[in-house]
């Protein structure tokens, strides 16, 4: 469970989130929508505790922003998978090594790493591209690799910050479908997007971030 | 993290960023060359000072006449003085012989008698070849019955002491300056190399890597760069000392000699520089990434 209770986030004198309450249950699929600069990324950064709230408490599983120690943050992040708009793949290694890195971080045994990475790459349909360098892939393929990297650790929550922001509409829908498939297997997905076309006619939960507040909305 | 993974990562880091690795190695090599040349100069200055000190001996002229028994007792008492390493007895006859060897003339031909007194040549322990310690030995010797007078090169010792203090302070300050500059230079070079990988570090942090996990490959890379820098600097120093100095002056090159231990220390210093340089840089850098 991810809970943000009475969370206010201010950068300098600029308030981004104002006394919000948001709860995301395991297995949910949640779209965070809002205009650029509304605070969607800030919400996600609060969830992986890249930043801590000015006021209020963020709790992710057993971790709470009120008492999390710096050395605990890596362990919190291992329970999450994070996907970025700009991919953030490690340019100096190939697809396989990019995905394997997450497992090395957790101290996974080498003999299991190969199996898990190939499985994750198979899930996103890129097992055959495993030896390519990140820059040799298309934008959509790179985003798939990022998703594989985020999933290979079997996280409870997948946080995706504008994962389709740099992609064409066709590829965006493919990525969205991939995230939905992942969600049906039990991983909660929280996807921030400013692309209202993507969330139109969806049955998933939609949370709008506007003027520092969050609202559950139903798209017509 | 397993050591093998850290080793693999640091080797890969080496290959991935060849240019920055080469720049770091060159910086370490230059720093070690500076430190090495400084050490060679310091060690040889110290050796030269020691050579001068070793030339200092004390001569205690004995009263006359002394019986065999009195002479033996006196020798024992002199030997008991703190700082006395060795005593050589020079009889009147031997003194006359030395005179003849030095001046080419028999003293008994000049005078009807041998005026040269018997003496003890006294050699001091290493730590006692200073003006103040020699002065103490001198005082103790003069207090012994049977010793007429003492002769030693007091002024030379005082001069060596003063110059040694100056050289010591100078080399200490210069050594400290060069060492700190080397650490600063190397850590900044490595820092720039690590700075280029800031996005990589950021990604590592976000997928749950602990600071230690991020740090170890960089530290190992620093150690490897330091080791290579140390090997290169050692080779250059060896070539300079063994082959270049004879070209300048044969006498000078005969005086210049470094033990194998010196070269080993240069390599160890390289490893130390690489480790400390990367330790400082990574520690600072992980902080910067987290704050940003």
Interface residues (C-beta under 8 A of the other chain):
Chain A: X48 X50 X70 X71 X74 X75 X76 X77 X78 X82 X88 X89 X90 X91 X92 X93 X101 X102 X104 X105 X106 X107 X149 X150 X153
Chain B: X1 X2 X5 X12 X13 X16 X17 X199 X200 X202 X203 X204 X205 X206 X207 X208 X209 X210 X211 X213 X290
